[in-house]
Amino acid sequence: MNETILLIDDDVNLLSSMKRQYRGKFNLETATSGEEALERIAAGPAPAVVVCDMRMGGMNGVATLAKIKEAAPDTVRLMLTGNADMQTAIDAINDGSIFRFLTKPCPPELMEAGLGAALEQYRLVMAERELLEKTLAGSVKVLIDMLAMASPLAFGRATRIRGWARKVAAALNLPQRWQIEIAAMLGPVGLLSVPPEVIAKLHAKQPLSAVERRMLDHSPGAAKTVIAHIPRLAGVAKVVGLQHRGFDGSGFPEDGPKGSDIPLDARVLKILTELSNVAAGVSPTRADFETLGLRASQFDPALFERVRGVLEVSTDHAHGARPVKTLATALLLPEMVLAADVTTLDGRLVLSALVQISEAHVESLRNLARVKRITDSIAVFDDDGPV
């Protein structure tokens, strides 16, 4: 973990003094202007803590900390100034989101305590991120693997939607990309409450009865209930619960929000979920989006066009050939992408084509091959194409 502290002040003597004072206690670097500090941060890695003087030539401390907040949001920010008026403090807190406000001259023991507290705060932030990105991600992976085993068709749809969501989130620079990716993968969890034959009809694009359609429409509510019990996934649960809610107020839940009151991620997921119902391949075509356009009122119009611009491909490209290889199950590796459905010898679907297999899938396929439930020959794509 990088625990560098960056001191920003146009007083070179003060910077030299502080480096001598805290040598051996902290890993200190210095910059003599806001511009220099931002250049260092852009070059990376971002410091754990910055201590910035308020009055400097060029960019002042408030402006510097505000830009540092944008460039390195995890960096803990402290303000050091000899001008301790109320407005300076207000601006520093509101614009720079500072952790502490220190006044000049600052006693060495107070500065040392402030730097130590800032580092501890940074460690807490990093621990929080590790919890979210590793521990939580592991828990989510377990749920996803269970979905893959329980409903291969639902998992296949989710995998395709997640691939689209990843592209859209990057292109639109969505603020929390991880949230929509997890929502895309966990969205079909509610389908486990729907009879398998209904899922099969949906996958085959066969007509559904009113009762069957209502089951599918209400399935996000079941998924929301399950996901809401997982700590820190309240936002994901809300997005999943609204994935069938139309921009015009149609769909489910019937008492849900409409228009721009629907969270952005849920509006995106609504488009992608409906797109998965009409698109035949891994990449949606112009015809697929034109089919969705017949129900244009259900989608955020501006967002629909932006998603279309990101995902739409020509028919030729959508059906272009990708190299395929056939492997024995002993040679399969996690993250390979299936080029064809895997079925048992009696015709039951195990995993859908286009699924990116996990460690659990690899082990399951090997076990099925050992007991002669499937042929020991799996087709996977021999390239790095889209999942």
C-alpha positions as CSV (number, residue, x, y, z in Angstrom):
1,M,0.0,0.0,0.0
2,N,1.4,3.4,-1.0
3,E,1.6,5.6,2.1
4,T,3.4,8.6,0.7
5,I,2.5,12.1,2.1
6,L,2.7,14.9,-0.4
7,L,3.4,18.4,1.1
8,I,2.4,21.3,-1.1
9,D,3.7,24.8,-0.3
10,D,5.6,27.5,-2.2
11,D,7.8,28.1,0.9
12,V,10.8,25.9,0.0
13,N,12.4,26.4,3.5
14,L,9.2,25.2,5.2
15,L,9.1,22.1,3.0
16,S,12.8,21.3,3.8
17,S,12.2,21.8,7.5
18,M,9.2,19.5,7.6
19,K,11.1,16.8,5.7
20,R,13.9,17.0,8.3
21,Q,11.5,17.1,11.2
22,Y,9.6,13.9,10.2
23,R,12.4,11.9,8.5
24,G,12.0,8.3,9.5
25,K,8.4,8.8,10.7
26,F,6.7,9.4,7.4
27,N,7.5,9.0,3.7
28,L,7.3,12.6,2.6
29,E,7.5,14.2,-0.9
30,T,7.1,17.8,-1.8
31,A,5.7,20.1,-4.5
32,T,6.0,23.9,-4.6
33,S,2.7,24.6,-6.4
34,G,-0.7,23.1,-7.0
35,E,0.2,22.6,-10.7
36,E,3.3,20.6,-9.8
37,A,1.3,18.5,-7.4
38,L,-1.3,17.7,-9.9
39,E,1.3,16.7,-12.5
40,R,2.8,14.3,-9.9
41,I,-0.6,12.8,-9.1
42,A,-1.4,12.4,-12.8
43,A,1.9,10.5,-13.3
44,G,1.0,8.2,-10.4
45,P,0.8,6.6,-8.0
46,A,-1.5,8.9,-6.0
47,P,-0.3,9.8,-2.5
48,A,-2.1,8.6,0.5
49,V,-2.2,12.1,2.0
50,V,-1.7,15.6,0.8
51,V,-1.1,18.6,3.0
52,C,-1.7,21.8,1.0
53,D,-1.0,25.5,1.9
54,M,-3.8,27.9,1.3
55,R,-1.9,30.9,-0.1
56,M,0.4,30.0,-3.0
57,G,1.4,31.6,-6.2
58,G,-0.8,30.5,-9.0
59,M,-3.5,28.0,-7.9
60,N,-4.5,28.5,-4.3
61,G,-5.0,25.7,-1.8
62,V,-8.8,25.3,-2.2
63,A,-8.6,25.0,-5.9
64,T,-5.7,22.6,-5.7
65,L,-7.5,20.3,-3.2
66,A,-10.7,20.4,-5.3
67,K,-8.7,19.2,-8.3
68,I,-6.9,16.6,-6.3
69,K,-10.3,15.3,-5.1
70,E,-11.3,14.7,-8.7
71,A,-8.0,13.2,-9.7
72,A,-7.4,11.0,-6.6
73,P,-10.6,10.7,-4.6
74,D,-9.1,8.2,-2.1
75,T,-6.3,10.6,-1.1
76,V,-6.9,12.2,2.3
77,R,-6.6,16.0,2.1
78,L,-5.4,18.4,4.8
79,M,-5.3,22.2,4.6
80,L,-2.4,24.2,6.2
81,T,-2.8,28.0,6.3
82,G,-1.9,31.1,8.2
83,N,-5.2,32.7,7.1
84,A,-7.7,30.9,9.4
85,D,-10.7,33.0,8.5
86,M,-14.1,31.3,8.4
87,Q,-14.7,31.6,4.7
88,T,-11.4,29.9,3.9
89,A,-12.4,27.0,6.2
90,I,-15.8,26.7,4.6
91,D,-14.4,26.7,1.1
92,A,-11.8,24.1,1.9
93,I,-14.4,21.8,3.5
94,N,-17.0,22.2,0.8
95,D,-14.8,22.3,-2.3
96,G,-11.8,20.3,-1.2
97,S,-13.5,17.9,1.2
98,I,-10.6,18.2,3.6
99,F,-10.0,15.8,6.5
100,R,-8.4,18.4,8.8
101,F,-7.7,22.1,8.9
102,L,-4.4,23.1,10.4
103,T,-3.2,26.7,11.0
104,K,0.3,28.2,10.8
105,P,2.5,28.1,12.8
106,C,1.5,24.5,13.5
107,P,3.3,22.8,16.5
108,P,5.3,19.8,15.4
109,E,3.5,17.4,17.7
110,L,0.1,18.6,16.4
111,M,1.3,18.2,12.7
112,E,2.6,14.7,13.5
113,A,-0.7,13.8,15.1
114,G,-2.6,15.1,12.1
115,L,-0.4,13.2,9.6
116,G,-0.8,10.0,11.6
117,A,-4.6,10.4,11.7
118,A,-4.7,11.1,8.0
119,L,-2.7,8.0,7.2
120,E,-5.0,5.9,9.5
121,Q,-8.0,7.3,7.6
122,Y,-6.4,6.4,4.3
123,R,-5.9,2.8,5.6
124,L,-9.5,2.6,6.6
125,V,-10.6,3.8,3.1
126,M,-8.3,1.2,1.5
127,A,-9.6,-1.5,3.8
128,E,-13.2,-0.5,2.8
129,R,-12.3,-0.8,-0.8
130,E,-10.7,-4.2,-0.3
131,L,-13.8,-5.4,1.4
132,L,-16.0,-4.2,-1.4
133,E,-13.8,-5.4,-4.3
134,K,-12.5,-8.7,-2.9
135,T,-14.6,-10.0,0.0
136,L,-17.9,-8.8,-1.5
137,A,-16.9,-9.8,-5.0
138,G,-16.2,-13.3,-3.7
139,S,-19.6,-13.5,-2.1
140,V,-21.2,-12.3,-5.3
141,K,-19.2,-14.9,-7.3
142,V,-20.7,-17.7,-5.2
143,L,-24.2,-16.5,-6.0
144,I,-23.3,-16.2,-9.7
145,D,-21.9,-19.7,-9.8
146,M,-25.0,-21.1,-8.1
147,L,-27.1,-19.4,-10.7
148,A,-25.0,-21.0,-13.4
149,M,-25.6,-24.4,-12.0
150,A,-29.3,-24.0,-11.2
151,S,-30.3,-22.2,-14.4
152,P,-27.8,-22.3,-17.3
153,L,-30.2,-20.4,-19.6
154,A,-30.6,-17.5,-17.1
155,F,-26.9,-17.5,-16.5
156,G,-26.2,-17.3,-20.2
157,R,-28.5,-14.3,-20.6
158,A,-26.9,-12.6,-17.6
159,T,-23.4,-13.1,-19.0
160,R,-24.3,-11.5,-22.2
161,I,-26.0,-8.6,-20.5
162,R,-23.0,-8.1,-18.3
163,G,-20.7,-7.9,-21.3
164,W,-22.9,-5.1,-22.8
165,A,-23.1,-3.4,-19.4
166,R,-19.3,-3.3,-19.1
167,K,-19.0,-1.6,-22.6
168,V,-21.8,0.9,-21.9
169,A,-20.5,1.8,-18.4
170,A,-17.0,2.5,-19.8
171,A,-18.3,4.5,-22.8
172,L,-20.7,6.5,-20.7
173,N,-18.3,6.9,-17.8
174,L,-20.8,5.7,-15.3
175,P,-19.8,6.7,-11.8
176,Q,-20.0,3.2,-10.2
177,R,-19.3,0.7,-13.0
178,W,-19.0,-2.2,-10.6
179,Q,-22.7,-1.7,-9.5
180,I,-24.2,-2.1,-12.9
181,E,-22.0,-5.1,-13.7
182,I,-23.1,-6.9,-10.5
183,A,-26.7,-5.9,-11.1
184,A,-26.5,-7.4,-14.6
185,M,-25.2,-10.7,-13.3
186,L,-27.5,-10.9,-10.3
187,G,-30.6,-9.6,-12.0
188,P,-31.7,-13.0,-13.2
189,V,-31.5,-14.5,-9.7
190,G,-35.3,-13.9,-9.5
191,L,-35.8,-16.2,-12.4
192,L,-35.0,-19.1,-10.1
193,S,-38.6,-18.7,-8.9
194,V,-39.9,-19.2,-12.4
195,P,-40.6,-22.7,-13.8
196,P,-37.7,-23.9,-16.1
197,E,-40.0,-24.4,-19.0
198,V,-41.0,-20.7,-19.0
199,I,-37.3,-19.7,-19.0
200,A,-36.8,-22.1,-21.9
201,K,-39.6,-20.5,-23.9
202,L,-38.2,-17.1,-23.2
203,H,-34.7,-18.2,-24.4
204,A,-36.3,-19.7,-27.5
205,K,-38.2,-16.5,-28.1
206,Q,-41.5,-18.4,-28.1
207,P,-44.8,-16.6,-27.3
208,L,-45.6,-16.4,-23.6
209,S,-49.0,-16.5,-21.9
210,A,-50.2,-13.7,-19.8
211,V,-49.5,-15.7,-16.7
212,E,-46.0,-16.6,-17.8
213,R,-45.2,-13.0,-18.7
214,R,-46.4,-11.8,-15.3
215,M,-44.1,-14.4,-13.6
216,L,-41.2,-12.9,-15.5
217,D,-42.2,-9.3,-14.9
218,H,-42.3,-9.9,-11.1
219,S,-39.1,-11.9,-10.9
220,P,-36.9,-8.8,-10.3
221,G,-38.8,-8.3,-7.0
222,A,-37.7,-11.7,-5.8
223,A,-34.1,-10.9,-6.8
224,K,-34.2,-7.6,-5.0
225,T,-35.3,-9.3,-1.8
226,V,-32.4,-11.7,-1.9
227,I,-29.8,-9.2,-2.8
228,A,-31.0,-6.6,-0.3
229,H,-29.8,-9.0,2.5
230,I,-26.2,-8.7,1.3
231,P,-24.3,-5.9,3.0
232,R,-23.4,-2.9,0.8
233,L,-25.5,-4.1,-2.1
234,A,-28.5,-1.9,-1.4
235,G,-27.9,0.1,-4.5
236,V,-27.6,-3.1,-6.6
237,A,-30.8,-4.4,-5.1
238,K,-32.6,-1.2,-6.1
239,V,-31.3,-1.3,-9.6
240,V,-32.3,-5.0,-10.0
241,G,-35.8,-4.3,-8.6
242,L,-36.4,-1.6,-11.2
243,Q,-35.0,-3.4,-14.3
244,H,-38.5,-3.9,-15.7
245,R,-39.7,-0.4,-14.9
246,G,-40.4,1.6,-18.0
247,F,-39.3,5.2,-18.5
248,D,-43.0,6.0,-19.2
249,G,-44.1,4.5,-15.9
250,S,-45.1,1.2,-17.4
251,G,-43.9,-2.2,-16.1
252,F,-43.1,-3.3,-12.6
253,P,-43.2,-2.5,-9.8
254,E,-46.4,-0.7,-10.6
255,D,-45.9,1.9,-7.9
256,G,-42.3,2.6,-8.9
257,P,-40.7,5.8,-10.1
258,K,-40.7,6.9,-13.7
259,G,-38.7,9.1,-16.0
260,S,-35.4,10.5,-14.7
261,D,-36.5,9.5,-11.2
262,I,-35.5,5.9,-12.1
263,P,-31.8,5.5,-11.2
264,L,-29.5,5.7,-14.2
265,D,-28.2,2.2,-13.8
266,A,-31.7,0.8,-13.8
267,R,-32.6,2.7,-17.0
268,V,-29.5,1.2,-18.6
269,L,-30.3,-2.3,-17.4
270,K,-33.9,-1.9,-18.7
271,I,-32.6,-1.3,-22.2
272,L,-30.1,-4.2,-22.0
273,T,-32.5,-6.7,-20.5
274,E,-35.1,-6.0,-23.2
275,L,-32.3,-6.1,-25.8
276,S,-31.3,-9.6,-24.7
277,N,-34.9,-10.7,-25.4
278,V,-34.6,-9.8,-29.1
279,A,-30.9,-10.1,-30.0
280,A,-29.9,-13.5,-31.3
281,G,-26.1,-13.1,-31.2
282,V,-23.5,-11.7,-28.8
283,S,-23.6,-8.3,-30.5
284,P,-27.0,-6.5,-31.1
285,T,-27.7,-5.4,-34.7
286,R,-29.5,-2.4,-36.2
287,A,-32.6,-4.7,-36.6
288,D,-32.5,-5.5,-32.9
289,F,-32.5,-1.9,-31.9
290,E,-35.3,-1.1,-34.4
291,T,-37.4,-3.8,-32.8
292,L,-36.9,-2.2,-29.4
293,G,-37.7,1.2,-31.0
294,L,-41.3,0.0,-31.5
295,R,-41.6,0.4,-27.7
296,A,-39.6,3.6,-27.5
297,S,-41.7,5.1,-24.7
298,Q,-40.4,2.5,-22.3
299,F,-36.8,3.7,-22.6
300,D,-35.0,6.9,-21.7
301,P,-34.7,8.3,-25.3
302,A,-31.3,10.0,-25.0
303,L,-29.9,7.0,-23.1
304,F,-31.3,4.6,-25.7
305,E,-29.5,6.4,-28.5
306,R,-26.2,6.4,-26.5
307,V,-26.5,2.7,-25.7
308,R,-27.2,2.0,-29.4
309,G,-24.2,4.0,-30.4
310,V,-22.0,1.9,-28.2
311,L,-23.4,-1.6,-28.9
312,E,-24.9,-1.7,-32.4
313,V,-22.9,-3.6,-35.0
314,S,-23.5,-4.4,-38.6
315,T,-25.1,-7.7,-39.5
316,D,-22.0,-9.0,-41.1
317,H,-19.9,-8.2,-38.0
318,A,-22.5,-9.6,-35.6
319,H,-22.4,-13.0,-37.4
320,G,-18.7,-13.0,-38.3
321,A,-16.8,-16.2,-37.7
322,R,-14.6,-16.5,-34.7
323,P,-12.0,-19.2,-34.4
324,V,-13.1,-22.2,-32.4
325,K,-11.2,-25.1,-30.8
326,T,-12.3,-28.3,-29.1
327,L,-10.8,-29.3,-25.8
328,A,-11.0,-32.2,-23.4
329,T,-12.4,-31.1,-20.1
330,A,-9.0,-31.6,-18.5
331,L,-7.6,-28.8,-20.6
332,L,-10.4,-26.2,-19.9
333,L,-9.4,-23.1,-18.0
334,P,-11.4,-20.5,-16.2
335,E,-12.4,-17.4,-18.3
336,M,-12.6,-19.4,-21.5
337,V,-15.8,-18.7,-23.5
338,L,-18.0,-21.5,-24.7
339,A,-18.6,-21.6,-28.5
340,A,-21.5,-24.0,-28.3
341,D,-24.1,-25.2,-25.8
342,V,-23.0,-28.0,-23.5
343,T,-25.7,-30.6,-23.1
344,T,-25.9,-33.9,-21.4
345,L,-26.2,-37.1,-23.5
346,D,-30.0,-37.1,-22.9
347,G,-30.3,-33.5,-24.1
348,R,-30.4,-31.4,-20.9
349,L,-28.7,-28.1,-21.1
350,V,-25.7,-27.7,-18.8
351,L,-24.2,-24.4,-19.9
352,S,-25.2,-22.0,-22.8
353,A,-22.9,-20.9,-25.6
354,L,-21.2,-17.5,-25.0
355,V,-20.8,-18.2,-21.3
356,Q,-17.4,-17.4,-19.8
357,I,-16.7,-20.4,-17.6
358,S,-15.5,-20.1,-14.0
359,E,-13.5,-22.5,-11.8
360,A,-16.8,-24.0,-10.6
361,H,-17.9,-24.6,-14.1
362,V,-14.6,-26.3,-15.1
363,E,-14.9,-28.7,-12.1
364,S,-18.5,-29.4,-12.9
365,L,-17.8,-30.2,-16.5
366,R,-14.9,-32.4,-15.6
367,N,-17.1,-34.4,-13.1
368,L,-19.9,-34.7,-15.7
369,A,-17.4,-36.1,-18.2
370,R,-16.0,-38.5,-15.7
371,V,-19.4,-40.1,-15.1
372,K,-20.2,-40.1,-18.9
373,R,-23.0,-37.5,-18.6
374,I,-21.5,-35.3,-21.3
375,T,-18.9,-36.0,-24.1
376,D,-15.4,-35.1,-23.1
377,S,-15.1,-32.5,-25.9
378,I,-16.0,-28.9,-25.3
379,A,-16.0,-26.2,-28.0
380,V,-14.5,-22.8,-26.9
381,F,-13.5,-19.7,-28.7
382,D,-9.9,-19.5,-29.6
383,D,-9.6,-15.7,-29.4
384,D,-10.1,-12.8,-27.1
385,G,-13.5,-11.7,-28.5
386,P,-16.4,-10.3,-26.5
387,V,-18.0,-12.3,-23.7
